[in-house]
Amino acid sequence: MFRSVLVANRGEIAVRVLRTLRQLGVRGIAVHSGADAGAAHVDAADDAVALPGAAPGQAYLDMDAMLAAVRASGAEAVHPGYGFLSENAEFAQRVIDAGLTFIGPDPNCIAAMGDKLQARLRMAGAGLPVSAGSESALPDRSAAIAAAERLGYPVMLKAAAGGGGIGMALARDEQQLVSAFERTRSGAERAFGRGELYLERFIERARHIEVQIFGLADGQVVALGERDCSVQRRHQKLAEETPATALAERTRTALAAASISAGRAVGYRGAGTVEWLLDPATGQFVFLEMNTRLQVEHTVTELVTGLDLVAEQLRVAAGDRPGFDPRQPPAPCGHALQLRVCAEDPLTFLPSPGLIERWRQPAGEGIRVDAGYRAGDTVTRFYDPLLAKLCVWAEDRPAALRRAAAAVAEFRIEGPRTNLPFFAELLADPAFQHGGYDTGLVGRLRPIGRPA
């Protein structure tokens, strides 16, 4: 096992990784921008290195500064968390070239899956189901219109370099496609430095199901259960649960097998997630993307399997055996949900930065809170508004829903507005309680134009 690991991230994921490092007796090193000098993840570390940068967000995205911090810290390995540089193949390669260990998959794998268009083509080549779509980047609006006419409306316009729900636009007719094209391309250029776009046929009332995979040092890939991530706003996830409800066992088995095949197709190693869109009308599913990192919602998989996925990442990266029998991975037990508590208006979902004057989080049996903030911290506009992940486990879904509702009622955050009232509404919604909901659920709860 490594003696020291630098966590190239901030917020709750940095706190969460540092917690496991401490449990394993590994020296955990944090990095921070000037705005984060007194942040929770800095206090959770054994040591910390300041990052330069004019804007706090740029500090965590500056590869030169991050590598300088790694060298100054004496770390043997780098854990990227999620977001920022976690899926940057160049950064992963530069860590390796410096003689250190990047705790994640091979840079070639990151690059292959980082281009969503190329990832689609690679998965199709491996015999996995993909949605109908354009096979190359669209050079202009005319090409997009022609491709949409071949596919049939509605279509989803996507950035090839996109991720995290960013760089996507739904078009139900030619007028909407023309209107969205330049806006989506310019947004992709700002967010990812690349403006290539492609089209996919849109699946009405789709369910977003993903499978946690884990690639071992010997090349074996195992599946550790699926998660339903259909509760989304602006194509970004708000709540996740496992196991997925109203899912035929044959479909569950097929999703796991297809995800293992996807991992093998790219020689995957470490923790990763294969995401699928499921058509409830037909029961068929198609490849969406592969996330070559630890997923935000890994917590629910941990709660039902008893695994520490960060510890497993460390073991595989260090060349050790996993902490479970790969011939018989732990079967999910019970039911778990995760709610992403964000500093945002509960009706409009617009960010709500500010000073946290009070923070009282729930506790008790089956409750886990992964937090990146405390009372006295300031939520700035520079970062994602995620404050904490409220996770619950119970023996079955009805009990988990009751436990989650009680935990939401107990959670108190004063200062910035949060989406806790939305979660209270979600957990009481009959469609969510019934299960088998789709990605349009939040849109039906929060229709466009609803007054704040």
Buried (B, 14 or more C-beta within 10 A) or exposed (E): BBEBBBBBBBBBBBBBBBBBBBEBEBBBBBBBBEBBEEBBBBEBBEBBBBBEBEEBBBBBBBBEBBBBBBEEBEBBBBBBBBBBBBBBBEBBBBBBEEEBBBBBBBBEBBBBBBBBBBBBBBBBEBEBBBBEBBEEBBEEBEBBBEBBEEBEBBBBBBBBBBBBEBBBBBBEEBEBBBBBBEEBBEBBBEBBEBBBBBBBBBBEEBBBBBBBBBBBBEEBBBBBBBBBBBBBBEBBBBBBBBBBBEBEEEBBEBBBEBBBBBBBBBBBBBBBBBBBBBBBEEEBBBBBBBBBBBBBBBBBBBBBBEBBBBBBBBBBBBEEEBEBEEEEBBEBEBBBBBBBBBBBBBBBBEBBBBEBEEBEBBEEEBBBBBBBBBBEBBBBEBBBBBBBBBBBBBEEBEBBBEBBBBBBEBBEBBBBBBBBEBBBBBBEBEBBBEBBBBBBBBEEBBEEEEEE
